[in-house]
Amino acid sequence: MSPKIKYINGRLGELATEWKSFDLRQYSDNRHVFRRETISFVHSSDVIGRDEDKENIISMLMKQSEDQNVPVIPIVGLGGLGKTTLAQLAFNDDRVTSLFPLKIWICVSEEFDLSRLLKLIIQSVNKGERCDDLTLEALQAHLRSLLNDKKFLLVLDDAWNENKAKWVELRNLLRPTDGFSPNKIIVTTRSLNVASIMSSIPPYILKGLPLEDCLTLFTKWAFNDGDERHYPNLIRIGEEIVKKCKGVPLAVRTLGSLLFQKTDESDWIYIRENEIWRLEQHENDILPVLKLSYNHLPSHLQRCLVFLSLYKKDEIYYSDRVICLWMANGLLEHPKQNQEWEDVGKRYLNKLLSRCLIQKEEDFHLKFTFKMHDLVHDLALAVSRRECKIMNSKTKTVDENVRHLFLCDEKLVEVPRVLEKLEKVQTVIVQDSSLRSKIFDKSLINLCVSNFKYLRALELRDSLLTALPNSIGNLKHLRELDLARSEDIRELPRSFYKLYCLQSLNLGATSLKQLPDSVQRLIELRHLVITIEAKHLKEIRAGCWTSLQYLECITVSN
C-alpha cells in the first residue's frame, strides 16, 4: 500500500506545481449579454442575391398542408448569412400577404419563455394589448380565442431553444382543434438541432452569396451611389477584401461600412491585409453577431472550438486527430457509464456541426473530415486570449502564456529563438514541409524536452529524425505523439516506457521492424498506429492495453 500512497503524493505534488505554472487568476464574469431584436420590415431593394431563396421559401409557404400540426419551415445557417433577411423578404411579399390575412413576427432571441412568447403573439394580433397580469392559463385561453378560425403566418426569428417540451407546449396551443392546419410557421435558427425539434420537414439550409453579389453589396455599403466608378483602384482592392468574407453578407456589410467615404488607398489596404477579428467592430457587426453562437455553447464546447483556431484557415480537420488532441489537453468531460472518451469527442463534434460552426467534408467508416468557416476561425482567434499561436518565419514575438503552437511555414528552417522563452506550452504541431531539416527537427524536440515540461501533445509528421532523444522519457504529461511517415526512425529510446500517460501513438510508415517492448508497457494507450514487418505481427500482445480503442498495424514484408 505504501508505494501507492507515495505515488499519489508525488502526483499531487506535480499537480500543485503545474497549477502554479498556469498563472490562473480569479475574476468575476460581468460580460454584457447582447440580446438581438429584429423587426419584420425590410426594403427589398436593399437585399442582393436572395431572389431564388425567397421564391423557394414562398413556394413552401404556398404548399398545401396535410398535417394537423402547424407546418414549420426552418431556415438554418451561420450567423450573418441572412436568415432573418430571407424571412423578412417572404413575410412582406404580396403573395404571402394575400394568402395569410394575419401575419405575426416574433423575435425569440435567447430565452424560449412560453409566457413571454404568448404575450408577444397576443400583442401582435391585438395591436398593443397589454396582458402582463394574465396567468399562463389565461394567456393560452385568450390566444386560442384570438386565433380561432384565422389563417396566420407566424415567424419565430432567432430561435435557440433545444428543449423539445417547451416547443411542444407552444405548438399545441397553435394547432387547430380539428382538421388540417392551413397556417404556417417560419423559424430562423443557427442550429440543426433546433430545426429538427421544431419541424418534421428537412430544414432550408441557407448558403453564402456568390462573389459577384458580395461585390455588389460591398460597393453599396462602401460608396455613395455611383461614386465607385471614380475609384477603380479601390474596387480592385475591394475584390480582395470581399473574398475574405466567404459569402457572408453581414461580413461584407461590416467591411464595406468601415470603408464608407474613405478614398485613401492605404485605408483599403489596411482592411485587406488585416484579419477581420483585429478590426473595429460595432454591436451589430459580424463578430459580435457570431459571438452569440459562441456564448450559447457550454464552456466545454467553447474551449474545444477555440482549440481549433490553432490550425490555419481552410485546414482540413480529421475528426480522430482532433479528438485525440482534445483528449490529450483535458478538454473532454469525463465519459458517462458505458461511454468512452472517444464517444464524448464525437458528441462534441456533432454539437458543433449541428450549430453550423463546422462543416462536414467527407465521411469515412470510423472518422470524417471537416472544415471551419473563415469567419468562425476569426471568432475563435478573437476569443482564444492568446492561448493558440500559429507561427511562421515572420513571427517575432510570442505571448509568454501561449499554450498551443502550430508551426506552419516552409521557410521556417530553424526553430525560432523566441520559443526558448516559453514554459507553458501543452501542444506543438509542425506542418509537413519539404524544406524542413534534420537540424530543425532535432533542435525542436530537444526544446520540447528541456522547456515544455507540461507538453501534452506533439505532432512531428514527416520528421527527418533518425532517433528520439533518451530524455523524451522526461515528458511525463505527454498524451499524444504523432511521428507518422518519419521514415528514418528505426528504434525507440529505452526511456520510452516512461511516457506512462501516453494515450495516442502514431508510428505509421516509420522504419521500425518490430513493436518495441517499451510500447507494450504503455498501458494507457487508446490509439496505436504502427508499421512493422509481417513476421513480427504475432509478437503484439494487445491484451496489455486494456484501454485500447483503435489499433492499426501496417505490415511490410521487405
Secondary structure, DSSP 8 states (H G I E B T S, - for coil): -HHHHHHHHHHHHHHHHHHHHTT----------------S---GGG--S-HHHHHHHHHHHHS----SS--EEEEE--TTSSHHHHHHHHHT-HHHHHH-SEEEEEE--S---HHHHHHHHHHHHTTT---TT--HHHHHHHHHHHHTT--EEEEEEEE----HHHHHHHHHHHS-SSS----EEEEEES-HHHHHHH-SS--EE-----HHHHHHHHHHHHSSTTGGGG-HHHHHHHHHHHHTTTT-HHHHHHHHHHTTT---HHHHHHHHHS-GGGS---TTSHHHHHHHHHHTS-HHHHHHHHHGGGS-TT--EEHHHHHHHHHHTT-S----TT--HHHHHHHHHHHHHHTTSSEEEEE-SS-EEEE--HHHHHHHHHHSTT-EEEE-TT-----TT--EEEE--TT--S--GGGGG-----EEEE---TT--HHHHHHHHHHHHHH-TT--EEE-TT---SS--GGGGG-TT--EEE-TT-TT-----GGGGG-TT--EEEETTS---S--HHHHT-TT--EEEEEEEGGGGGG--GGG-TT--EEEEEEE--
